[in-house]
Amino acid sequence: MNSTLRLFAAVPLPDHLKESLGEWFSGVKNSVPFRKWVHPQDLHITLQFLGEVEGARTPSIEKALETAAARSRSFRLQLGHTGTFGRASSPSILWVGLDGSLEELRFLQKQVEGAMTDVDFQAEERKFKPHVTVARTYQGQAGWDQAELSRHPLPEACLIPWQADRLVLYQSRLGARPMYEPVSSFSLSSVE
């Protein structure tokens, strides 16, 4: 039997930020009505979605990601502003943006994209927009009011900078909570 895995490459958030964002979710869910909130343990920065992949291809993907990680240095990031993707009146994604060494994050994403091209995955057509998805599918009775987010700023505990020092290959387990399970992890080079 040849099993398939739903895979993507990402930078994980540290546990303390997952917890802090989870607490923020609890306080805003009633005022910011989105259908599905991401489980705090699933929070991450997607670098490339690979989709349904034959399990037998996993070793070549891991080898390519290991190479991409070795070419990239660790870097500092910090959560920033919030925003949405999709139609202004009915957004599909609520996200938290990033501040810090975004050039290094973009470099890592390009390394991942190149490594995945080497093992026969196409680069995504959309431009890379660094963010952390926190909720999906607005379901309010009235049209979305972007000002609502300004009434719910991220708490100080969410704004602590961290060192992004690894790249993770995740598997999606549809229907499970949390949904994303690490398959393998690759250390980024240390800052000199």
VOMI-701138 format. One line per field, with one value per residue (C-alpha): residue number from 1; residue in three letters; chain; x, z, y. Coordinates in nm, 3 decimals, always signed. Layout:
N
k (NUM ...)
r (ALA ...)
c (A ...)
x (X ...)
z (Z ...)
y (Y ...)
***
This chain:
192
k (1 2 3 4 5 6 7 8 9 10 11 12 13 14 15 16 17 18 19 20 21 22 23 24 25 26 27 28 29 30 31 32 33 34 35 36 37 38 39 40 41 42 43 44 45 46 47 48 49 50 51 52 53 54 55 56 57 58 59 60 61 62 63 64 65 66 67 68 69 70 71 72 73 74 75 76 77 78 79 80 81 82 83 84 85 86 87 88 89 90 91 92 93 94 95 96 97 98 99 100 101 102 103 104 105 106 107 108 109 110 111 112 113 114 115 116 117 118 119 120 121 122 123 124 125 126 127 128 129 130 131 132 133 134 135 136 137 138 139 140 141 142 143 144 145 146 147 148 149 150 151 152 153 154 155 156 157 158 159 160 161 162 163 164 165 166 167 168 169 170 171 172 173 174 175 176 177 178 179 180 181 182 183 184 185 186 187 188 189 190 191 192)
r (MET ASN SER THR LEU ARG LEU PHE ALA ALA VAL PRO LEU PRO ASP HIS LEU LYS GLU SER LEU GLY GLU TRP PHE SER GLY VAL LYS ASN SER VAL PRO PHE ARG LYS TRP VAL HIS PRO GLN ASP LEU HIS ILE THR LEU GLN PHE LEU GLY GLU VAL GLU GLY ALA ARG THR PRO SER ILE GLU LYS ALA LEU GLU THR ALA ALA ALA ARG SER ARG SER PHE ARG LEU GLN LEU GLY HIS THR GLY THR PHE GLY ARG ALA SER SER PRO SER ILE LEU TRP VAL GLY LEU ASP GLY SER LEU GLU GLU LEU ARG PHE LEU GLN LYS GLN VAL GLU GLY ALA MET THR ASP VAL ASP PHE GLN ALA GLU GLU ARG LYS PHE LYS PRO HIS VAL THR VAL ALA ARG THR TYR GLN GLY GLN ALA GLY TRP ASP GLN ALA GLU LEU SER ARG HIS PRO LEU PRO GLU ALA CYS LEU ILE PRO TRP GLN ALA ASP ARG LEU VAL LEU TYR GLN SER ARG LEU GLY ALA ARG PRO MET TYR GLU PRO VAL SER SER PHE SER LEU SER SER VAL GLU)
c (A A A A A A A A A A A A A A A A A A A A A A A A A A A A A A A A A A A A A A A A A A A A A A A A A A A A A A A A A A A A A A A A A A A A A A A A A A A A A A A A A A A A A A A A A A A A A A A A A A A A A A A A A A A A A A A A A A A A A A A A A A A A A A A A A A A A A A A A A A A A A A A A A A A A A A A A A A A A A A A A A A A A A A A A A A A A A A A A A A A A A A A A A A A A A A A A)
x (+0.000 +0.141 +0.033 +0.023 +0.100 -0.020 +0.301 +0.430 +0.753 +0.736 +0.908 +0.748 +0.654 +0.801 +0.569 +0.539 +0.406 +0.162 +0.027 +0.007 -0.171 -0.408 -0.501 -0.554 -0.783 -0.997 -1.053 -1.140 -1.335 -1.674 -1.599 -1.412 -1.638 -1.437 -1.560 -1.239 -0.961 -0.624 -0.531 -0.253 -0.018 -0.058 +0.066 +0.353 +0.489 +0.431 +0.723 +0.588 +0.284 +0.367 +0.023 -0.050 +0.281 +0.361 +0.524 +0.815 +0.916 +0.965 +1.339 +1.425 +1.216 +1.392 +1.736 +1.647 +1.512 +1.823 +2.030 +1.805 +1.836 +2.217 +2.233 +2.028 +2.120 +1.897 +1.732 +1.516 +1.143 +0.864 +0.489 +0.346 +0.019 -0.293 -0.471 -0.683 -0.667 -0.965 -1.260 -1.267 -1.626 -1.584 -1.219 -1.105 -0.799 -0.720 -0.345 -0.073 +0.214 +0.582 +0.858 +1.230 +1.474 +1.225 +1.506 +1.647 +1.300 +1.253 +1.598 +1.502 +1.175 +1.366 +1.607 +1.312 +1.144 +1.463 +1.521 +1.165 +1.199 +1.503 +1.278 +0.999 +0.766 +0.650 +0.703 +0.381 +0.249 +0.154 +0.420 +0.543 +0.374 +0.517 +0.236 +0.086 -0.269 -0.485 -0.842 -1.034 -1.366 -1.533 -1.893 -2.025 -2.379 -2.257 -1.965 -1.617 -1.495 -1.113 -1.124 -1.241 -0.884 -0.757 -0.992 -0.813 -0.438 -0.196 -0.085 +0.277 +0.331 +0.280 +0.535 +0.847 +1.113 +1.245 +1.526 +1.391 +1.645 +1.478 +1.283 +1.015 +0.847 +0.490 +0.218 -0.148 -0.384 -0.721 -0.986 -0.736 -0.680 -0.402 -0.383 -0.013 +0.243 +0.618 +0.771 +1.127 +1.315 +1.629 +1.850 +1.942 +2.306 +2.398 +2.445 +2.817)
z (+0.000 -0.100 +0.152 +0.084 +0.321 +0.307 +0.366 +0.402 +0.512 +0.782 +1.060 +1.395 +1.663 +2.010 +2.266 +2.481 +2.181 +2.090 +2.445 +2.446 +2.109 +2.229 +2.527 +2.290 +2.072 +2.375 +2.442 +2.086 +1.939 +2.035 +1.892 +1.584 +1.441 +1.222 +1.159 +1.239 +1.473 +1.440 +1.733 +1.921 +1.882 +1.502 +1.472 +1.224 +0.930 +0.608 +0.365 +0.103 +0.079 -0.092 -0.095 -0.121 -0.154 -0.183 +0.140 -0.056 -0.161 +0.197 +0.222 -0.088 +0.048 +0.384 +0.220 +0.013 +0.318 +0.517 +0.243 +0.244 +0.623 +0.610 +0.365 +0.594 +0.919 +1.224 +1.263 +1.497 +1.445 +1.634 +1.592 +1.474 +1.342 +1.250 +0.916 +0.675 +0.330 +0.098 +0.027 +0.244 +0.355 +0.416 +0.461 +0.429 +0.656 +0.977 +1.028 +1.250 +1.067 +1.143 +1.219 +1.260 +1.014 +0.731 +0.473 +0.637 +0.646 +0.276 +0.203 +0.384 +0.191 -0.138 -0.030 +0.047 -0.281 -0.475 -0.287 -0.355 -0.724 -0.729 -0.613 -0.862 -0.672 -0.840 -0.673 -0.559 -0.795 -0.514 -0.377 -0.032 +0.236 +0.578 +0.831 +1.088 +1.003 +1.316 +1.185 +0.866 +0.708 +0.851 +0.948 +1.099 +1.033 +0.906 +0.671 +0.820 +0.992 +0.983 +1.277 +1.496 +1.507 +1.649 +1.944 +2.017 +2.003 +2.069 +2.434 +2.529 +2.589 +2.213 +2.116 +2.262 +1.989 +1.933 +1.744 +1.449 +1.439 +1.258 +0.957 +1.001 +0.758 +0.881 +0.798 +0.801 +0.966 +0.844 +1.115 +1.403 +1.669 +1.671 +1.298 +1.215 +1.316 +1.271 +1.039 +1.067 +1.185 +1.047 +1.234 +1.067 +1.083 +1.397 +1.387 +1.374)
y (+0.000 +0.339 +0.603 +0.975 +1.258 +1.618 +1.814 +2.169 +2.338 +2.605 +2.796 +2.705 +2.956 +2.904 +2.746 +3.060 +3.256 +2.980 +2.997 +3.377 +3.387 +3.115 +3.333 +3.629 +3.410 +3.330 +3.697 +3.802 +3.508 +3.650 +3.995 +3.877 +3.603 +3.367 +3.013 +2.826 +2.934 +2.764 +2.540 +2.723 +2.423 +2.453 +2.814 +2.850 +3.053 +2.858 +2.871 +2.630 +2.405 +2.076 +1.914 +1.542 +1.358 +0.988 +0.876 +0.728 +1.081 +1.199 +1.114 +1.321 +1.612 +1.589 +1.584 +1.892 +2.078 +1.988 +2.153 +2.462 +2.492 +2.456 +2.750 +2.975 +3.145 +3.170 +3.509 +3.717 +3.761 +3.928 +3.919 +4.249 +4.390 +4.193 +4.190 +3.990 +3.831 +3.800 +4.025 +4.338 +4.275 +3.900 +3.799 +3.439 +3.464 +3.652 +3.675 +3.815 +3.982 +3.967 +4.214 +4.159 +4.002 +3.961 +3.961 +3.647 +3.489 +3.566 +3.422 +3.098 +3.082 +3.119 +2.844 +2.614 +2.700 +2.625 +2.301 +2.188 +2.274 +2.042 +1.755 +1.833 +2.067 +2.383 +2.718 +2.884 +3.148 +3.385 +3.615 +3.513 +3.727 +3.640 +3.587 +3.352 +3.242 +3.252 +3.208 +3.128 +3.232 +3.542 +3.465 +3.788 +3.910 +4.247 +4.314 +4.290 +4.605 +4.621 +4.864 +4.575 +4.448 +4.777 +4.722 +4.395 +4.462 +4.180 +4.174 +4.242 +3.867 +3.813 +4.077 +3.917 +3.866 +3.515 +3.345 +3.144 +2.862 +2.573 +2.465 +2.198 +1.960 +1.919 +1.669 +1.780 +1.534 +1.657 +1.652 +1.616 +1.885 +1.989 +1.918 +1.962 +1.703 +1.757 +1.495 +1.625 +1.932 +2.098 +2.342 +2.668 +2.777 +2.967 +3.343 +3.417)
***
